Amino acid sequence: MKEEKFKIINFVRELLVMIDKQMDNFPKKDIELKSRIRTNSYDLLEIAYEANTEENIEYKKRMLNKILAKIKVIDFLLNLSYDKEIIPAKKYYKFGNKIDDIAKYTTGWIKSLNKGMVE
């Protein structure tokens, strides 16, 4: 299970690197959108680290659900960037794949915690 937790953090780190590289191309008029994508992405990393170190299972599950909520916000912001033609389709799909990986592993982590509580 530890490997899965670290995979999430690695996926988030990779997403952050991708976002940071793409942020250079944002027009000045969309500075707020750029700021929100960055802020939410760094928040996502912080929440993932907190969930990874938390011992209280219920609190950990709340943190994992926060990860899923942040992912949806980031996905929306990236979709908006794509719709405004700030990021190209190829990059948007790469972001989407990384976001899907984070969501998939986070959901699996939640399921394993729920399973552990039933036993």
C-alpha positions in Angstrom: 0.0 0.0 0.0 2.9 2.4 0.7 3.9 2.3 -2.9 0.4 3.4 -4.0 0.6 6.4 -1.7 3.9 7.5 -3.1 2.6 7.0 -6.6 0.0 9.6 -6.0 2.6 12.0 -4.7 4.8 11.3 -7.7 1.9 11.8 -10.1 1.1 15.1 -8.4 4.8 16.2 -8.7 4.8 15.3 -12.4 1.6 17.2 -12.9 3.2 20.2 -11.2 6.2 20.1 -13.4 4.0 19.9 -16.5 1.9 22.8 -15.3 4.9 25.0 -14.5 6.3 24.4 -18.0 3.0 25.3 -19.6 2.4 28.4 -17.5 5.0 30.4 -19.4 2.7 30.6 -22.4 -0.2 32.1 -20.6 -1.3 35.5 -21.8 -1.3 38.3 -19.3 -5.0 38.8 -19.5 -5.5 35.3 -18.1 -3.2 35.8 -15.1 -6.0 34.9 -12.6 -6.6 31.6 -14.4 -2.9 30.9 -14.3 -2.7 31.7 -10.6 -5.6 29.5 -9.7 -4.2 26.5 -11.6 -0.8 26.9 -9.9 -2.3 27.5 -6.4 -4.7 24.5 -6.6 -1.9 22.3 -7.9 0.4 23.1 -5.0 -2.5 22.7 -2.6 -3.0 19.2 -4.1 0.6 18.3 -3.3 0.3 19.6 0.2 -2.9 17.6 0.8 -1.3 14.4 -0.7 1.6 14.7 1.7 -0.7 15.3 4.7 -2.8 12.3 3.8 0.3 10.2 3.4 1.5 11.0 6.9 -1.8 11.0 8.7 -2.5 8.1 11.1 -6.2 8.8 11.8 -8.1 6.8 9.2 -11.2 9.0 9.1 -9.1 12.2 8.7 -7.0 10.5 6.1 -10.2 9.6 4.1 -11.3 13.3 4.3 -7.9 14.4 3.0 -8.2 11.9 0.1 -11.6 13.2 -0.7 -10.1 16.7 -0.8 -7.6 15.4 -3.3 -10.4 14.2 -5.5 -12.2 17.6 -5.2 -9.0 19.5 -6.0 -8.4 17.3 -9.0 -11.9 18.3 -10.3 -11.1 22.0 -9.8 -7.8 21.7 -11.6 -9.4 19.7 -14.4 -12.0 22.4 -14.8 -9.4 25.2 -14.9 -7.3 23.3 -17.4 -10.4 22.6 -19.5 -11.1 26.4 -19.5 -7.5 27.0 -20.6 -8.0 24.6 -23.4 -11.3 26.2 -24.4 -9.7 29.6 -24.5 -7.0 28.0 -26.7 -4.2 28.8 -24.2 -3.1 25.2 -24.1 -3.1 23.0 -27.1 -5.1 19.7 -27.3 -2.0 17.5 -27.0 -0.9 19.2 -23.7 -4.5 19.1 -22.5 -4.7 15.4 -23.0 -1.4 14.9 -21.2 -2.7 16.8 -18.3 -5.9 14.7 -18.4 -4.0 11.5 -18.3 -2.0 12.6 -15.3 -5.2 13.8 -13.5 -6.8 10.5 -14.3 -3.9 8.6 -12.7 -4.1 10.7 -9.6 -7.9 10.2 -9.3 -7.6 6.4 -9.9 -4.9 5.8 -7.3 -6.6 8.1 -4.8 -9.9 6.2 -5.2 -8.0 2.9 -4.8 -6.4 4.2 -1.6 -9.9 5.2 -0.2 -11.3 1.7 -1.1 -8.4 0.0 0.6 -8.9 2.1 3.8 -12.6 1.3 3.7 -11.8 -2.4 3.2 -9.4 -2.4 6.2 -12.1 -0.9 8.4 -14.6 -3.7 7.5 -12.2 -6.5 8.4 
